[in-house]
């Protein structure tokens, strides 16, 4: 089953900031981190992880609402694909 996660960029000094939201199948965090790395490296290499940085995945129900809304504001509209 797919679950929504808030993805943080964790900096080398331990500080973290919300980056995106991902739907992850059956908690495959390791595979999702690799997929996110690949996508970022191919589409926008300027945003690739730096030295000592990593991704952190937090399930939607455990993510702080303010961080979630930074990425997906309640007044935002989704685009149909």
C-alpha positions, 0 to 999 in steps of 0.5 A: 500500500502506498503512503505519503511521506514528507521528505526532508533534506538533512544537512551535514550539521544536522539541520533539516528542511522539508523538500518534497512529498513522496508516495512510497509503496510499502515503506520502501524508503531505501528504494525511494531515496535512490529514486529521488537521488536519481531524479534530482541528479538528472533533472536538477543537479544543482539540488543534488545532495551535498557532502554529508547530506541525506534524505529523511522520510517522515510519514504524513501523520508524524510530520509537523503540520507547518512543515507539511504545509510549507510544501503543500499549502492548504489553499494550493490546487493540484494539477490533473495529469 
